[in-house]
Each structure stands twice: as C-alpha cells, then as structure tokens.
C-alpha cells in the first residue's frame, strides 16, 4: 500500500482506514460506511483541511489545538482506541507511518533521542 506524501493526506487516509475498521466491526457494515461513520469521516476530513499546522501537523493527540467539537472528539477517540491496535494487521504500512509521525513535533522535526 502506497502512503500519501503530505502529512495531512496521510492523516486523512489513516482516519479513513480506522473508521472503516470500526464501522465494519462495530456496525457490521459489509461495504462502505454507515451514515454515522460517513459523517465522522467527513467531519475529520474537514478539520484536517482547515488545520493551521498543515505540513508540520502533529498527530492529533499531540496537537496543541484541539479543533474537534467535544462530541466528535469522543467519537474519534472511540474509533482510534478500537481501530489503532487492529491497524497493524489490517494496514501495517499506514500504522507504522502513523506511529512514526507521532515522533514529529509541530515544526516537523523528529523528537526521537532529542533532549526535552
């Protein structure tokens, strides 16, 4: 699986994959997304399109600005908590890329082995 080059594109694809896993397992959809999950995906994509950090965007849980409405934030947390561990088996390349993106700070620099 080829992962998108820009940080926002990768984040959109990762969210889409995670929501699809969640919807398939929790809502028993066979193909596509249910209405609730489709709305969550559209909301998440819209938030990513408006992200003030753009290319230097950190992963959401490390972001200094939480742009989701509380209800939507809770929904996406449930999706990520459920789908995150399953991503390694279902979409290993995307999972590893997302994991590595988690080490980048807002400036886009890798924070592994750097003094805090």
N, C-alpha and C positions, 0 to 999 in steps of 0.2 A: 504494500500500500504506500503510495507516494503522499507525503505530508506537504501541505501548503508551505510556502516560503515565509510569508509575513506572519508575525506573531498573532495578529487579530484573525487572519484566515485560519491559522492552526487552532486558535481558541474556538472559533465558530465550528470547525469540523469536529473538534473534541466534544463540545457541548452536544452537537447533533448526534454523535455516536453514543454518548452517555444517555441522552434522553431516549434514544431508540432502544437501548438495552433495557432501561427502566420500564418503558411502555410495553415492550414485548413480554417481560417477565411479570410485571405487576398488574397491567391492564389487559393482558392476554391478547394483544393485537397480533394478527398474523402478518399483516403487510401495512407498512406506513405507520403513522402515529394517530392516536385518538385525538379528539378535539382539545382536551385539556393539555396534552403534551405538545401538540402543534402550537397552541397559544404560548406555552412556556418557551418553546424554541424560538418563535417569532419575537417574543419579548427579549430573550437573551441576545439574539442577533441584533436587535435594535439598540440595546445597551452597548454592545461591542462596537457598533457603527459610530456611536457617539462618545466613545472612550477618549478622554482627554490625553491619555498617555500614548495612544496609537502604537507605533512600532516598539516603543520601550515599555509596553504594557506588562506588568507583572501578572502572575496568576491571581485570580480574583481574591482568594483568601489571604493574600499578602498585600493587597492593594490598600492604599491609604484613603481612598474614596470609595465608599460603598454606594453604588448608584441604583441598586435594586430596591423596589418597594419592599417593606418587611414581609408581606405575604409571599411575594415572588421569590424573595431571598430564601425563605424557609422551604419552598418547593424545590428550588435548585439545590439546596443543601441535602434534602432527602434523596434527590436523584444522584448527586455526586457521591453521597455516602453509600448508596446501594450499588451504583454502577462502577465506581472507581476500582474496587478490587477485581471486578469482572472484566475490566478493560484489558488487563494483562493477558487474559486468554483470548478474548474476542478481537482485540485490536492492539497487539503488542507494540507496534511501532508508534502509534499515536500515544499510547500510555507512557512509553519511555520518553518520548519527546515532551509530553506534558510534565512529567517528573523533572526532566532537565530544565524546562522553562521555569520551574519553581525555584531554581537556584539563582535566577537572574533578578537583580534589583530594578528599580524604576528606570535607572539610567541605561539598562540593557546589559550591564556588566555581570559576569558570573561572580557569585558570592562564595563559592566553594574555596576553602582554605584561605580566606581573607580575614584579617583581624577585624573584630567587631568594634 
